[in-house]
Amino acid sequence: MYQSLNFFRYNFVVIGDDLSTELLGFFNNFNDVIVDNTNLGGAA
């Protein structure tokens, strides 16, 4: 997915509730990605 999307212009905003280390690592591979990983106290 990373290699496919790397050919396009995009802006991602990822809003998570305590995202896993694996997901954070995946999203950090992209340029211009904003990640808000605040623990919001959700039901999960």
PDB file of N, CA, C, O and CB in Angstrom:
ATOM      1  N   MET A   1       0.827  -1.183   0.000  1.00  0.00           N
ATOM      2  CA  MET A   1       0.000   0.000   0.000  1.00  0.00           C
ATOM      3  C   MET A   1       0.875   1.251   0.000  1.00  0.00           C
ATOM      4  O   MET A   1       0.596   2.211  -0.718  1.00  0.00           O
ATOM      5  CB  MET A   1      -0.943  -0.005   1.206  1.00  0.00           C
ATOM      6  N   TYR A   2       1.936   1.234   0.811  1.00  0.00           N
ATOM      7  CA  TYR A   2       2.837   2.383   0.878  1.00  0.00           C
ATOM      8  C   TYR A   2       3.425   2.695  -0.491  1.00  0.00           C
ATOM      9  O   TYR A   2       3.428   3.852  -0.911  1.00  0.00           O
ATOM     10  CB  TYR A   2       3.958   2.125   1.885  1.00  0.00           C
ATOM     11  N   GLN A   3       3.926   1.679  -1.193  1.00  0.00           N
ATOM     12  CA  GLN A   3       4.540   1.904  -2.502  1.00  0.00           C
ATOM     13  C   GLN A   3       3.520   2.385  -3.519  1.00  0.00           C
ATOM     14  O   GLN A   3       3.845   3.225  -4.358  1.00  0.00           O
ATOM     15  CB  GLN A   3       5.208   0.631  -3.002  1.00  0.00           C
ATOM     16  N   SER A   4       2.303   1.879  -3.468  1.00  0.00           N
ATOM     17  CA  SER A   4       1.255   2.309  -4.404  1.00  0.00           C
ATOM     18  C   SER A   4       0.878   3.764  -4.193  1.00  0.00           C
ATOM     19  O   SER A   4       0.743   4.516  -5.158  1.00  0.00           O
ATOM     20  CB  SER A   4       0.018   1.433  -4.256  1.00  0.00           C
ATOM     21  N   LEU A   5       0.707   4.162  -2.957  1.00  0.00           N
ATOM     22  CA  LEU A   5       0.291   5.534  -2.658  1.00  0.00           C
ATOM     23  C   LEU A   5       1.415   6.545  -2.823  1.00  0.00           C
ATOM     24  O   LEU A   5       1.161   7.742  -2.953  1.00  0.00           O
ATOM     25  CB  LEU A   5      -0.245   5.610  -1.256  1.00  0.00           C
ATOM     26  N   ASN A   6       2.650   6.073  -2.820  1.00  0.00           N
ATOM     27  CA  ASN A   6       3.795   6.976  -2.917  1.00  0.00           C
ATOM     28  C   ASN A   6       3.852   7.698  -4.261  1.00  0.00           C
ATOM     29  O   ASN A   6       4.549   8.706  -4.378  1.00  0.00           O
ATOM     30  CB  ASN A   6       5.080   6.204  -2.698  1.00  0.00           C
ATOM     31  N   PHE A   7       3.139   7.213  -5.278  1.00  0.00           N
ATOM     32  CA  PHE A   7       3.136   7.843  -6.592  1.00  0.00           C
ATOM     33  C   PHE A   7       2.138   8.993  -6.689  1.00  0.00           C
ATOM     34  O   PHE A   7       2.158   9.736  -7.670  1.00  0.00           O
ATOM     35  CB  PHE A   7       2.829   6.815  -7.649  1.00  0.00           C
ATOM     36  N   PHE A   8       1.271   9.155  -5.702  1.00  0.00           N
ATOM     37  CA  PHE A   8       0.208  10.151  -5.741  1.00  0.00           C
ATOM     38  C   PHE A   8       0.438  11.242  -4.709  1.00  0.00           C
ATOM     39  O   PHE A   8       1.097  11.029  -3.691  1.00  0.00           O
ATOM     40  CB  PHE A   8      -1.146   9.493  -5.512  1.00  0.00           C
ATOM     41  N   ARG A   9      -0.120  12.419  -4.991  1.00  0.00           N
ATOM     42  CA  ARG A   9      -0.113  13.495  -3.998  1.00  0.00           C
ATOM     43  C   ARG A   9      -1.272  13.253  -3.046  1.00  0.00           C
ATOM     44  O   ARG A   9      -2.382  12.938  -3.476  1.00  0.00           O
ATOM     45  CB  ARG A   9      -0.219  14.911  -4.675  1.00  0.00           C
ATOM     46  N   TYR A  10      -1.020  13.397  -1.789  1.00  0.00           N
ATOM     47  CA  TYR A  10      -2.050  13.109  -0.802  1.00  0.00           C
ATOM     48  C   TYR A  10      -1.763  13.857   0.490  1.00  0.00           C
ATOM     49  O   TYR A  10      -0.637  14.293   0.729  1.00  0.00           O
ATOM     50  CB  TYR A  10      -2.144  11.600  -0.540  1.00  0.00           C
ATOM     51  N   ASN A  11      -2.756  13.996   1.294  1.00  0.00           N
ATOM     52  CA  ASN A  11      -2.641  14.452   2.673  1.00  0.00           C
ATOM     53  C   ASN A  11      -3.445  13.496   3.526  1.00  0.00           C
ATOM     54  O   ASN A  11      -4.636  13.294   3.289  1.00  0.00           O
ATOM     55  CB  ASN A  11      -3.135  15.931   2.846  1.00  0.00           C
ATOM     56  N   PHE A  12      -2.807  12.914   4.503  1.00  0.00           N
ATOM     57  CA  PHE A  12      -3.494  12.033   5.439  1.00  0.00           C
ATOM     58  C   PHE A  12      -3.506  12.685   6.809  1.00  0.00           C
ATOM     59  O   PHE A  12      -2.516  13.273   7.244  1.00  0.00           O
ATOM     60  CB  PHE A  12      -2.818  10.638   5.497  1.00  0.00           C
ATOM     61  N   VAL A  13      -4.616  12.575   7.463  1.00  0.00           N
ATOM     62  CA  VAL A  13      -4.704  12.909   8.876  1.00  0.00           C
ATOM     63  C   VAL A  13      -5.232  11.660   9.560  1.00  0.00           C
ATOM     64  O   VAL A  13      -6.338  11.204   9.271  1.00  0.00           O
ATOM     65  CB  VAL A  13      -5.631  14.174   9.142  1.00  0.00           C
ATOM     66  N   VAL A  14      -4.438  11.111  10.467  1.00  0.00           N
ATOM     67  CA  VAL A  14      -4.812   9.894  11.173  1.00  0.00           C
ATOM     68  C   VAL A  14      -5.108  10.278  12.612  1.00  0.00           C
ATOM     69  O   VAL A  14      -4.245  10.795  13.321  1.00  0.00           O
ATOM     70  CB  VAL A  14      -3.687   8.804  11.090  1.00  0.00           C
ATOM     71  N   ILE A  15      -6.331  10.019  13.031  1.00  0.00           N
ATOM     72  CA  ILE A  15      -6.718  10.293  14.409  1.00  0.00           C
ATOM     73  C   ILE A  15      -6.958   8.944  15.066  1.00  0.00           C
ATOM     74  O   ILE A  15      -7.854   8.197  14.673  1.00  0.00           O
ATOM     75  CB  ILE A  15      -7.996  11.221  14.493  1.00  0.00           C
ATOM     76  N   GLY A  16      -6.156   8.645  16.063  1.00  0.00           N
ATOM     77  CA  GLY A  16      -6.263   7.343  16.702  1.00  0.00           C
ATOM     78  C   GLY A  16      -6.511   7.473  18.185  1.00  0.00           C
ATOM     79  O   GLY A  16      -6.425   8.559  18.759  1.00  0.00           O
ATOM     80  N   ASP A  17      -6.815   6.373  18.777  1.00  0.00           N
ATOM     81  CA  ASP A  17      -7.003   6.280  20.213  1.00  0.00           C
ATOM     82  C   ASP A  17      -6.051   5.207  20.701  1.00  0.00           C
ATOM     83  O   ASP A  17      -6.420   4.040  20.834  1.00  0.00           O
ATOM     84  CB  ASP A  17      -8.497   5.958  20.595  1.00  0.00           C
ATOM     85  N   ASP A  18      -4.818   5.621  20.966  1.00  0.00           N
ATOM     86  CA  ASP A  18      -3.790   4.697  21.434  1.00  0.00           C
ATOM     87  C   ASP A  18      -3.456   3.663  20.358  1.00  0.00           C
ATOM     88  O   ASP A  18      -3.602   2.462  20.583  1.00  0.00           O
ATOM     89  CB  ASP A  18      -4.248   3.997  22.722  1.00  0.00           C
ATOM     90  N   LEU A  19      -3.008   4.130  19.184  1.00  0.00           N
ATOM     91  CA  LEU A  19      -2.644   3.252  18.068  1.00  0.00           C
ATOM     92  C   LEU A  19      -1.461   2.365  18.448  1.00  0.00           C
ATOM     93  O   LEU A  19      -0.627   2.746  19.269  1.00  0.00           O
ATOM     94  CB  LEU A  19      -2.305   4.082  16.812  1.00  0.00           C
ATOM     95  N   SER A  20      -1.398   1.195  17.850  1.00  0.00           N
ATOM     96  CA  SER A  20      -0.308   0.261  18.130  1.00  0.00           C
ATOM     97  C   SER A  20       1.001   0.785  17.548  1.00  0.00           C
ATOM     98  O   SER A  20       1.014   1.648  16.671  1.00  0.00           O
ATOM     99  CB  SER A  20      -0.627  -1.135  17.558  1.00  0.00           C
ATOM    100  N   THR A  21       2.093   0.242  18.057  1.00  0.00           N
ATOM    101  CA  THR A  21       3.421   0.603  17.562  1.00  0.00           C
ATOM    102  C   THR A  21       3.552   0.272  16.083  1.00  0.00           C
ATOM    103  O   THR A  21       4.181   1.020  15.334  1.00  0.00           O
ATOM    104  CB  THR A  21       4.511  -0.121  18.363  1.00  0.00           C
ATOM    105  N   GLU A  22       2.962  -0.843  15.655  1.00  0.00           N
ATOM    106  CA  GLU A  22       3.032  -1.251  14.255  1.00  0.00           C
ATOM    107  C   GLU A  22       2.322  -0.254  13.348  1.00  0.00           C
ATOM    108  O   GLU A  22       2.852   0.111  12.299  1.00  0.00           O
ATOM    109  CB  GLU A  22       2.425  -2.638  14.078  1.00  0.00           C
ATOM    110  N   LEU A  23       1.125   0.194  13.741  1.00  0.00           N
ATOM    111  CA  LEU A  23       0.401   1.177  12.930  1.00  0.00           C
ATOM    112  C   LEU A  23       1.128   2.513  12.901  1.00  0.00           C
ATOM    113  O   LEU A  23       1.191   3.158  11.854  1.00  0.00           O
ATOM    114  CB  LEU A  23      -1.017   1.368  13.466  1.00  0.00           C
ATOM    115  N   LEU A  24       1.675   2.935  14.028  1.00  0.00           N
ATOM    116  CA  LEU A  24       2.438   4.188  14.048  1.00  0.00           C
ATOM    117  C   LEU A  24       3.633   4.106  13.111  1.00  0.00           C
ATOM    118  O   LEU A  24       3.916   5.058  12.383  1.00  0.00           O
ATOM    119  CB  LEU A  24       2.909   4.514  15.476  1.00  0.00           C
ATOM    120  N   GLY A  25       4.338   2.976  13.119  1.00  0.00           N
ATOM    121  CA  GLY A  25       5.469   2.785  12.219  1.00  0.00           C
ATOM    122  C   GLY A  25       5.052   2.823  10.761  1.00  0.00           C
ATOM    123  O   GLY A  25       5.752   3.402   9.930  1.00  0.00           O
ATOM    124  N   PHE A  26       3.908   2.206  10.440  1.00  0.00           N
ATOM    125  CA  PHE A  26       3.407   2.208   9.068  1.00  0.00           C
ATOM    126  C   PHE A  26       3.105   3.624   8.609  1.00  0.00           C
ATOM    127  O   PHE A  26       3.553   4.028   7.536  1.00  0.00           O
ATOM    128  CB  PHE A  26       2.154   1.336   8.951  1.00  0.00           C
ATOM    129  N   PHE A  27       2.355   4.388   9.396  1.00  0.00           N
ATOM    130  CA  PHE A  27       1.984   5.740   8.994  1.00  0.00           C
ATOM    131  C   PHE A  27       3.188   6.669   8.934  1.00  0.00           C
ATOM    132  O   PHE A  27       3.185   7.619   8.151  1.00  0.00           O
ATOM    133  CB  PHE A  27       0.952   6.301   9.949  1.00  0.00           C
ATOM    134  N   ASN A  28       4.212   6.423   9.734  1.00  0.00           N
ATOM    135  CA  ASN A  28       5.403   7.266   9.710  1.00  0.00           C
ATOM    136  C   ASN A  28       6.244   7.050   8.460  1.00  0.00           C
ATOM    137  O   ASN A  28       7.149   7.841   8.194  1.00  0.00           O
ATOM    138  CB  ASN A  28       6.242   7.006  10.934  1.00  0.00           C
ATOM    139  N   ASN A  29       5.972   5.993   7.680  1.00  0.00           N
ATOM    140  CA  ASN A  29       6.669   5.787   6.407  1.00  0.00           C
ATOM    141  C   ASN A  29       6.257   6.803   5.354  1.00  0.00           C
ATOM    142  O   ASN A  29       7.008   7.054   4.411  1.00  0.00           O
ATOM    143  CB  ASN A  29       6.408   4.386   5.891  1.00  0.00           C
ATOM    144  N   PHE A  30       5.081   7.386   5.499  1.00  0.00           N
ATOM    145  CA  PHE A  30       4.552   8.322   4.518  1.00  0.00           C
ATOM    146  C   PHE A  30       5.061   9.735   4.791  1.00  0.00           C
ATOM    147  O   PHE A  30       5.338  10.103   5.933  1.00  0.00           O
ATOM    148  CB  PHE A  30       3.018   8.296   4.526  1.00  0.00           C
ATOM    149  N   ASN A  31       5.177  10.516   3.721  1.00  0.00           N
ATOM    150  CA  ASN A  31       5.479  11.940   3.865  1.00  0.00           C
ATOM    151  C   ASN A  31       4.181  12.685   4.127  1.00  0.00           C
ATOM    152  O   ASN A  31       3.117  12.275   3.664  1.00  0.00           O
ATOM    153  CB  ASN A  31       6.198  12.500   2.598  1.00  0.00           C
ATOM    154  N   ASP A  32       4.271  13.768   4.862  1.00  0.00           N
ATOM    155  CA  ASP A  32       3.121  14.651   5.096  1.00  0.00           C
ATOM    156  C   ASP A  32       1.936  13.947   5.735  1.00  0.00           C
ATOM    157  O   ASP A  32       0.790  14.191   5.357  1.00  0.00           O
ATOM    158  CB  ASP A  32       2.684  15.266   3.801  1.00  0.00           C
ATOM    159  N   VAL A  33       2.200  13.080   6.696  1.00  0.00           N
ATOM    160  CA  VAL A  33       1.128  12.427   7.445  1.00  0.00           C
ATOM    161  C   VAL A  33       1.117  13.012   8.847  1.00  0.00           C
ATOM    162  O   VAL A  33       2.149  13.079   9.516  1.00  0.00           O
ATOM    163  CB  VAL A  33       1.316  10.869   7.483  1.00  0.00           C
ATOM    164  N   ILE A  34      -0.048  13.429   9.278  1.00  0.00           N
ATOM    165  CA  ILE A  34      -0.218  13.945  10.631  1.00  0.00           C
ATOM    166  C   ILE A  34      -0.887  12.844  11.440  1.00  0.00           C
ATOM    167  O   ILE A  34      -1.956  12.361  11.067  1.00  0.00           O
ATOM    168  CB  ILE A  34      -1.064  15.280  10.652  1.00  0.00           C
ATOM    169  N   VAL A  35      -0.264  12.442  12.550  1.00  0.00           N
ATOM    170  CA  VAL A  35      -0.821  11.395  13.400  1.00  0.00           C
ATOM    171  C   VAL A  35      -1.107  11.988  14.770  1.00  0.00           C
ATOM    172  O   VAL A  35      -0.208  12.499  15.437  1.00  0.00           O
ATOM    173  CB  VAL A  35       0.147  10.175  13.509  1.00  0.00           C
ATOM    174  N   ASP A  36      -2.369  11.917  15.184  1.00  0.00           N
ATOM    175  CA  ASP A  36      -2.767  12.301  16.541  1.00  0.00           C
ATOM    176  C   ASP A  36      -3.115  11.013  17.261  1.00  0.00           C
ATOM    177  O   ASP A  36      -4.171  10.426  17.025  1.00  0.00           O
ATOM    178  CB  ASP A  36      -3.984  13.324  16.546  1.00  0.00           C
ATOM    179  N   ASN A  37      -2.226  10.577  18.138  1.00  0.00           N
ATOM    180  CA  ASN A  37      -2.384   9.289  18.809  1.00  0.00           C
ATOM    181  C   ASN A  37      -2.750   9.482  20.278  1.00  0.00           C
ATOM    182  O   ASN A  37      -2.297   8.728  21.139  1.00  0.00           O
ATOM    183  CB  ASN A  37      -1.099   8.461  18.687  1.00  0.00           C
ATOM    184  N   THR A  38      -3.552  10.473  20.558  1.00  0.00           N
ATOM    185  CA  THR A  38      -3.948  10.753  21.924  1.00  0.00           C
ATOM    186  C   THR A  38      -4.838   9.633  22.449  1.00  0.00           C
ATOM    187  O   THR A  38      -5.749   9.178  21.758  1.00  0.00           O
ATOM    188  CB  THR A  38      -4.668  12.104  22.012  1.00  0.00           C
ATOM    189  N   ASN A  39      -4.570   9.200  23.659  1.00  0.00           N
ATOM    190  CA  ASN A  39      -5.447   8.212  24.283  1.00  0.00           C
ATOM    191  C   ASN A  39      -6.695   8.934  24.747  1.00  0.00           C
ATOM    192  O   ASN A  39      -6.661   9.710  25.703  1.00  0.00           O
ATOM    193  CB  ASN A  39      -4.739   7.478  25.473  1.00  0.00           C
ATOM    194  N   LEU A  40      -7.798   8.673  24.063  1.00  0.00           N
ATOM    195  CA  LEU A  40      -9.042   9.386  24.319  1.00  0.00           C
ATOM    196  C   LEU A  40      -9.936   8.677  25.329  1.00  0.00           C
ATOM    197  O   LEU A  40     -11.045   9.132  25.609  1.00  0.00           O
ATOM    198  CB  LEU A  40      -9.791   9.575  23.033  1.00  0.00           C
ATOM    199  N   GLY A  41      -9.456   7.568  25.872  1.00  0.00           N
ATOM    200  CA  GLY A  41     -10.248   6.850  26.858  1.00  0.00           C
ATOM    201  C   GLY A  41     -11.442   6.134  26.275  1.00  0.00           C
ATOM    202  O   GLY A  41     -12.483   6.020  26.921  1.00  0.00           O
ATOM    203  N   GLY A  42     -11.293   5.645  25.035  1.00  0.00           N
ATOM    204  CA  GLY A  42     -12.395   4.952  24.369  1.00  0.00           C
ATOM    205  C   GLY A  42     -12.662   3.584  24.977  1.00  0.00           C
ATOM    206  O   GLY A  42     -11.984   3.160  25.913  1.00  0.00           O
ATOM    207  N   ALA A  43     -13.643   2.915  24.437  1.00  0.00           N
ATOM    208  CA  ALA A  43     -14.065   1.618  24.957  1.00  0.00           C
ATOM    209  C   ALA A  43     -13.092   0.494  24.629  1.00  0.00           C
ATOM    210  O   ALA A  43     -13.166  -0.577  25.232  1.00  0.00           O
ATOM    211  CB  ALA A  43     -15.419   1.274  24.419  1.00  0.00           C
ATOM    212  N   ALA A  44     -12.185   0.717  23.686  1.00  0.00           N
ATOM    213  CA  ALA A  44     -11.283  -0.354  23.238  1.00  0.00           C
ATOM    214  C   ALA A  44     -10.293  -0.784  24.284  1.00  0.00           C
ATOM    215  O   ALA A  44      -9.480  -1.674  24.035  1.00  0.00           O
ATOM    216  CB  ALA A  44     -10.540   0.080  22.026  1.00  0.00           C
TER     217      ALA A  44
END
